[in-house]
């Protein structure tokens, strides 16, 4: 978890939302509201993908 925190400053809820969406194969819009708004989750996921954070995680 510490490896990807630099891509998501102060956003544990966003990280949990991204993992939830990926794990369950959902669309960003279907993310539970208690994680964060779906637009926030998706826009923070894209830069992390370009930085290969998920492969290292």
Helices and strands as residue ranges (DSSP letters): G 5-7, H 12-24, G 28-30, H 38-50, H 53-56
